[in-house]
Amino acid sequence: MFSDKKKNGSSQISKQPNRFGETTGIKGDIVSQEDFRIDGNFEGNFSTTGKLVVGPAGRLNGTIKAANAEIMGEVSGDLIVKDLLSIKNTAKIEGTVKTGKLSVEQGATFNATCEMTSVKPSQVESKQKTR
């Protein structure tokens, strides 16, 4: 899932998701085109065209946009997911949710306004210039 083969097939490059751990807290904006895992605290605007995984200790507050998301921790604010939003039994979601597909495990806390719709790519992708 996270590895790519070089064209000549002679070696593999390991492609790890971006991540920050339980002891890390970030305030601000994150824009990524890769998969991302959050096990710490984040407050602000987060956008990825890849998959977002929020670990059991992860806490997010703000506007979150992703192509796919798997939530095991806490998310409060606006959550916009283009394809599949998977909410695990340890998750706590509060705010507004807009997603194409939704999966909620028994035991999850889901206190949100939810709109099931196809999310336009422009709602997930960032229009910021790459440096």
HELIX and SHEET records of a PDB file:
HELIX    1   1 PRO A  121  VAL A  124  1                                   4    
SHEET    1   A 2 SER A   3  LYS A   5  0                                        
SHEET    2   A 2 GLN A  12  SER A  14 -1                                        
SHEET    1   B 8 ASN A  18  PHE A  20  0                                        
SHEET    2   B 8 PHE A  36  ILE A  38  1                                        
SHEET    3   B 8 LYS A  51  VAL A  54  1                                        
SHEET    4   B 8 ASN A  68  ILE A  71  1                                        
SHEET    5   B 8 GLU A  74  ILE A  87  1                                        
SHEET    6   B 8 ARG A  59  ALA A  66  1                                        
SHEET    7   B 8 ASN A  41  THR A  48  1                                        
SHEET    8   B 8 GLY A  25  SER A  32  1                                        
SHEET    1   C 7 ASN A  18  PHE A  20  0                                        
SHEET    2   C 7 PHE A  36  ILE A  38  1                                        
SHEET    3   C 7 LYS A  51  VAL A  54  1                                        
SHEET    4   C 7 ASN A  68  ILE A  71  1                                        
SHEET    5   C 7 GLU A  74  ILE A  87  1                                        
SHEET    6   C 7 LYS A  92  VAL A 104  1                                        
SHEET    7   C 7 THR A 109  MET A 116  1                                        
END                                                                             
